[in-house]
């Protein structure tokens, strides 16, 4: 194998591929990336046996061949080189020889025939979604999920195609986030549970490129593929196993109506909850007291308070459009702030029914996202 290319082009795909190389002691070859040169195309792939990642890039080949080398070592080496320079790569006697200006390196490789065969997706994408839209949608729900051995089905993110909508859902049984993406065409109904690690890798890897992401699904796998007209970008494919099981019927717990509602300035609400958190007890509770506006008043208010035996107590209020019944409800302040941080609008809608039922947070002017939060029992 022998070729030359720009340092930055090679660094980008090696660095992304090496994300799956994670100190595996049982199978050391999984700490490697597989590099192959064939028919003037450079193929770089990696896997952790649950996720398979591959890149394909056009390149002028001097000599075909392949080698498997430690991903992190090669990535760190490339990151140290001048980005604007060219690098020459050659495989000799099981070693990868790299030369860039005055830099020379020999990296010990392993037999590429021992590298696991990556899975393939024969299915065509159900939908193609803008990279920024899909990755930002994943970000709104993926942080909610917590690994659970007892409830494996909620250890991942639900991806649900339903006619002209794609719903992305994450929950840890205490809170839930749902993001809806409208599709240009109707697709078949299908829903799968994707591991949290996979969703995070999709966000980090595909955010480095421009274009769309095609999503393919079969009974045991989900595939994500870069769709782009930019010839300077490599082709990118990520295939992951799915989590078996049935996702909870979460729609049933989303309140259709709420007796108490408030429309508040999101930034001010966040700031005051953060201040209240300084006085919160070890169980991280903060109380919200909703006081609806009276006939003679233009606005209502929400009083935010917290107390602990170790620190003391505090309270403050935020004025806004508060309607319905007076209500006191207690939340975990960290979970409340998580929900607010996922909302992009300047104002936030808060709706609740009673101190023991889930509350809803939604952005004003955007019906595509909701955050459901269970209160703490008073």
C-alpha positions in Angstrom: 0.0 0.0 0.0 1.4 3.4 -1.0 -0.3 6.8 -1.4 -0.1 10.5 -0.5 -2.8 12.9 0.5 -3.4 16.1 2.5 -2.7 15.7 6.2 -6.0 17.3 7.2 -8.2 15.0 5.0 -6.6 11.9 6.4 -6.5 13.3 10.0 -10.2 14.0 9.9 -11.4 10.5 9.0 -8.7 8.7 11.1 -9.7 10.7 14.2 -13.4 10.0 13.7 -12.8 6.3 13.0 -10.7 6.0 16.1 -13.6 7.1 18.3 -14.6 3.4 18.4 -11.1 2.3 19.4 -11.5 1.9 23.2 -8.8 0.0 25.0 -10.2 -3.5 24.5 -7.9 -6.0 26.3 -9.8 -9.1 25.2 -9.6 -8.3 21.5 -6.7 -5.9 21.0 -7.3 -5.6 17.3 -10.5 -3.6 18.2 -8.1 -0.8 19.3 -7.1 -0.5 15.6 -8.5 1.1 12.5 -8.4 -0.8 9.2 -6.9 1.0 6.3 -7.3 -0.3 2.7 -6.3 1.1 -0.6 -8.2 -0.3 -3.6 -9.1 1.0 -7.1 -8.0 4.6 -6.3 -10.2 4.6 -3.2 -9.1 4.8 0.5 -11.2 2.8 2.9 -11.0 3.4 6.6 -13.1 1.5 9.1 -13.4 0.7 12.8 -15.7 -1.2 15.1 -16.4 -2.1 18.7 -18.6 -5.1 17.6 -21.8 -3.1 18.4 -21.1 -0.2 16.0 -19.4 -0.4 12.6 -18.0 2.8 11.0 -16.6 3.2 7.5 -15.2 6.0 5.3 -14.5 5.9 1.6 -12.4 8.6 -0.1 -11.1 9.0 -3.6 -7.4 9.1 -3.8 -4.5 8.5 -6.3 -3.0 5.2 -5.4 0.5 4.2 -6.1 0.1 0.7 -4.7 -2.9 -1.1 -3.3 -2.9 -2.9 0.0 -4.2 -2.8 3.5 -3.1 -2.7 7.1 -4.5 -2.4 10.6 -2.9 0.1 13.0 -3.7 1.5 16.5 -6.3 4.2 15.9 -5.4 6.5 18.7 -1.7 6.5 18.0 -2.2 7.2 14.3 -4.8 9.9 15.1 -2.6 11.7 17.6 0.4 11.6 15.2 -1.7 13.1 12.4 -3.0 15.8 14.8 0.5 16.9 15.5 1.4 17.5 11.9 1.0 20.8 9.9 -2.5 20.7 8.5 -1.5 22.3 5.2 1.2 19.7 4.4 1.0 16.5 2.4 1.7 13.1 4.0 3.1 10.0 2.3 1.9 6.6 3.6 3.4 3.3 2.8 2.9 -0.2 4.2 6.1 -2.3 4.5 6.5 -5.6 6.3 3.5 -5.1 8.6 4.4 -1.5 9.5 2.8 1.8 8.4 5.5 4.2 7.3 4.4 7.9 7.4 6.4 10.9 6.1 5.5 14.5 6.3 8.2 17.1 5.8 10.8 16.4 8.4 8.5 14.1 10.3 8.9 10.3 9.9 7.1 7.5 11.7 6.8 3.8 11.7 3.7 2.4 13.3 3.4 -1.3 14.1 0.5 -2.9 12.4 -1.5 -6.1 12.8 -2.6 -8.7 10.3 -5.6 -7.0 8.6 -7.2 -10.4 7.9 -7.8 -10.7 11.7 -9.9 -7.5 11.6 -13.7 -8.2 12.1 -15.9 -7.9 9.0 -18.1 -4.9 9.3 -21.9 -5.4 8.8 -23.7 -4.0 5.7 -27.1 -2.5 5.2 -28.9 -3.6 2.0 -32.0 -1.5 2.8 -32.5 1.9 1.3 -32.9 4.9 3.5 -36.4 5.5 4.8 -35.7 9.2 5.0 -32.9 11.7 4.4 -32.7 14.4 7.1 -30.5 17.5 7.3 -27.5 16.8 9.5 -27.9 19.9 11.7 -31.6 19.1 12.2 -31.1 15.5 13.1 -28.1 15.9 15.3 -29.7 18.8 17.2 -32.8 16.7 17.7 -30.8 13.8 19.1 -29.1 16.2 21.5 -32.5 17.2 22.9 -33.3 13.6 24.1 -30.1 11.6 24.3 -28.8 13.1 27.5 -32.0 12.0 29.3 -31.3 8.3 28.9 -29.5 6.4 31.7 -28.2 2.8 31.2 -30.4 0.3 33.0 -29.8 -3.5 33.4 -33.3 -4.0 34.7 -35.1 -2.0 32.0 -33.0 -2.4 28.9 -35.7 -1.1 26.7 -35.3 2.5 28.1 -31.5 2.3 27.9 -31.7 3.6 24.3 -33.5 6.2 22.2 -36.7 5.4 20.4 -36.7 6.2 16.7 -40.2 6.0 15.4 -41.3 6.6 11.8 -45.0 7.2 11.5 -46.3 8.3 8.1 -44.9 11.8 7.6 -43.2 12.2 11.0 -40.1 11.0 12.7 -40.3 10.9 16.5 -37.2 10.7 18.6 -37.8 9.9 22.3 -35.6 9.4 25.4 -36.6 8.7 29.0 -35.2 7.5 32.3 -38.7 6.9 33.8 -38.5 10.2 35.7 -38.3 12.5 32.7 -38.9 12.2 29.0 -38.1 14.2 25.9 -39.8 13.9 22.5 -38.7 15.6 19.4 -40.8 15.4 16.1 -39.3 16.0 12.7 -41.7 16.5 9.7 -40.8 14.4 6.6 -41.5 15.5 3.1 -43.0 12.2 2.1 -45.0 9.5 3.9 -42.9 6.5 5.0 -43.8 3.1 6.3 -44.4 2.7 10.1 -41.5 1.3 11.9 -40.0 1.9 15.4 -36.6 0.8 16.8 -34.6 1.4 20.0 -31.1 2.6 19.3 -28.3 2.4 21.9 -27.4 5.8 23.5 -23.8 5.3 22.5 -24.8 5.0 18.8 -26.8 8.2 18.9 -23.9 10.1 20.5 -21.5 8.8 17.9 -23.9 9.8 15.1 -24.0 13.3 16.6 -20.2 13.6 16.9 -19.2 12.0 13.6 -21.8 13.4 11.2 -21.5 16.9 12.6 -18.1 17.1 11.0 -19.7 17.1 7.5 -22.4 18.9 5.5 -25.4 17.4 3.8 -28.1 15.0 5.0 -28.2 11.7 6.9 -30.0 8.8 5.4 -31.6 6.4 8.0 -32.0 2.7 7.1 -33.6 0.1 9.3 -33.8 -3.7 9.3 -35.0 -6.1 12.0 -31.6 -6.1 13.9 -29.7 -3.0 12.7 -30.0 0.7 12.0 -27.8 2.5 9.5 -26.8 6.1 9.1 -25.3 7.3 5.8 -23.9 10.7 4.7 -25.9 12.0 1.7 -24.0 14.8 0.0 -23.2 16.3 -3.4 -19.9 17.6 -2.1 -17.2 15.6 -3.9 -14.5 16.7 -1.4 -16.3 14.9 1.4 -15.8 11.2 2.0 -18.7 8.8 2.0 -19.6 7.9 5.6 -21.6 4.9 6.9 -22.4 3.9 10.5 -24.2 0.7 11.3 -25.3 -0.3 14.8 -27.1 -3.1 16.5 -30.5 -2.4 18.0 -31.8 -2.9 21.5 -34.4 -5.7 21.7 -37.7 -5.1 23.5 -40.8 -3.0 23.4 -40.6 0.7 24.2 -43.1 1.9 26.8 -46.4 3.4 25.6 -45.2 6.8 26.7 -47.9 8.7 24.9 -50.4 7.6 27.5 -48.7 9.5 30.3 -48.5 12.8 28.4 -51.3 15.1 29.8 -53.8 16.1 27.1 -54.7 19.2 29.2 -53.2 20.9 32.2 -55.1 22.8 34.9 -52.3 25.2 35.7 -50.2 26.8 33.0 -47.5 29.5 32.8 -45.7 31.2 30.1 -42.3 32.5 31.4 -39.2 34.1 30.2 -36.9 31.1 29.7 -33.6 32.8 30.5 -34.9 34.5 33.7 -36.5 31.2 34.8 -33.2 29.3 34.3 -31.3 31.9 36.2 -33.6 31.9 39.2 -33.8 28.1 39.4 -29.9 28.0 39.3 -29.8 30.5 42.2 -32.4 28.4 44.1 -30.3 25.3 43.6 -27.6 26.9 45.8 -29.9 26.5 48.8 -31.3 23.2 47.9 -31.1 20.2 50.1 -29.1 17.0 49.3 -32.2 15.6 47.5 -31.9 18.6 45.0 -35.4 19.8 45.4 -36.8 23.2 44.4 -40.4 24.2 44.9 -42.5 26.1 42.4 -45.6 27.9 43.6 -48.0 29.0 40.8 -50.1 32.0 41.6 -52.5 32.8 38.7 -53.3 36.4 37.8 -56.4 37.8 39.3 -58.9 39.9 37.5 -57.3 43.2 38.5 -53.8 41.9 37.7 -52.2 41.8 34.3 -49.8 39.0 35.2 -49.4 36.2 37.6 -46.2 34.9 39.1 -44.3 31.7 40.0 -42.5 31.7 43.4 -39.3 29.7 43.3 -38.0 28.5 46.7 -35.6 26.1 48.2 -34.2 25.3 51.7 -31.7 23.0 53.4 -30.7 22.5 57.0 -27.0 23.0 56.1 -27.2 26.2 54.1 -30.4 28.1 54.7 -33.3 29.1 52.5 -34.2 31.5 49.7 -37.1 32.5 47.5 -37.7 34.6 44.5 -40.4 35.0 41.9 -40.8 35.4 38.2 -43.8 37.1 36.6 -45.5 35.8 33.6 -48.8 34.7 32.1 -50.0 32.3 34.8 -53.5 30.8 34.4 -55.7 28.1 35.9 -55.5 26.8 39.5 -53.0 27.8 42.2 -50.5 25.0 42.6 -47.4 24.0 44.5 -45.1 21.4 43.0 -41.6 20.2 43.7 -38.9 19.2 41.1 -35.4 18.0 41.0 -33.7 21.2 40.0 -31.1 19.5 37.8 -33.8 17.8 35.8 -35.7 21.0 35.5 -32.7 22.8 34.2 -32.0 20.0 31.7 -35.5 20.5 30.3 -35.1 24.3 30.0 -31.7 23.9 28.3 -33.2 21.8 25.5 -35.7 24.6 24.7 -34.7 27.1 22.1 -37.4 29.7 22.3 -37.2 32.9 24.5 -40.3 31.9 26.4 -41.3 28.5 27.8 -44.6 27.0 28.5 -45.0 25.1 31.8 -48.1 23.0 32.4 -49.1 20.8 35.4 -52.2 19.3 37.0 -51.3 18.4 40.6 -48.2 17.9 42.8 -48.0 14.2 41.9 -48.5 14.1 38.1 -46.0 14.8 35.4 -45.6 18.4 34.2 -44.9 19.6 30.6 -42.3 22.0 29.4 -42.6 23.2 25.8 -41.0 26.0 23.7 -43.4 28.8 22.7 -44.1 28.8 19.0 -42.7 25.3 18.5 -44.9 22.2 18.8 -42.2 19.8 17.8 -40.6 19.4 21.2 -41.8 18.6 24.7 -40.1 17.7 28.0 -42.1 15.7 30.5 -40.9 15.8 34.2 -42.2 13.8 37.2 -42.4 15.9 40.3 -41.0 14.9 43.7 -43.7 14.0 46.2 -44.2 16.8 48.8 
